[in-house]
Amino acid sequence: MTEEAEGANRPPIATRVGDRLRIAREAQGLALADIAQRTRVPQRHLEAIEASNYVSLPSITYAMGFTRAYARAIGADEVGIARDLRVEIADTWEAVPRHEPYNLHDPARVPPRGLALAGVAVAVLLLIGVALWYGTGLFRAEEAPSAEAVVATTPVPSAAPTPAATPAGAGQVTLTATDEVWVRVYDSNDQTLLLKTMQPGERYDVPMTATGPMINVGRPDQLAVTIDGGTVAPLGDGRRAIKDVAIDAQALRARASSATPDA
């Protein structure tokens, strides 16, 4: 076989860093997923390195660190790879920083995104806990109040309201309509207590606290009157309406004793 034939069968020499890494990986029978597992570098970043698409990586620092980790994983010269990569990416970025504030020698040291988010969440919870501790005393025992404070804050029971005095000889006066009848009940101050046409069977209890209750009624014979359930004499015979007739219990008892209905 001639030298020309041997040269034709020889594989092309890769000049780009990504091509050299890919050829070396394939020569070892490794998949790109194997390299991602060894280096803990996301596979999409390894694909970008093999395609020399460094602008898709977060920064030059990440590009250098991921490429060096790739080279170590396949046993390549990581120092030479890094040197050639700097020259190669000089055209991609306008300038390569001479000083790297965080030299990513080992991408495995970069915390996963989930772990970083968890760290942020823990920090926020700690800040909330500190705010509650100093602001509300929720997680610490409160100081016992002094005796003076207890006395000052103890509510003084208010006196029970005194029930209104019931007039002597009072009783519950109840008006019951035996037929449809117009009625007006009012007190001594002419304050109306009831004003309506009562229907048959409808009842009305005259307030026991009313002052001098009186009644106007068109048909007094259609109105039954009781005191504490006991029937008293009717207010009239129904031949004419009555007006300003006292209907407190004492006045009704006096009417019963005289047995003379008011006209």
Secondary structure, 3 states (H helix, E strand, C coil): CCHHHHHHHCCCCCCCHHHHHHHHHHHCCCCHHHHHHHHCCCHHHHHHHHCCCHHHCCCHHHHHHHHHHHHHHCCCCHHHHHHHHHHHHCCCCCCCCCCCCCCCCCHHHCCCHHHHHHHHHHHHHHHHHHHHHHHCCCCCCCCCCCHHHHHHHCCCCCCCCCCCCCCCCCCCEEEEECCCEEEEEECCCCCEEEEEEECCCCEEECCCCCCCCEEEECCHHHEEEEECCEECCCCCCCCCCEEEEECCHHHHHHHHHHCCCCC
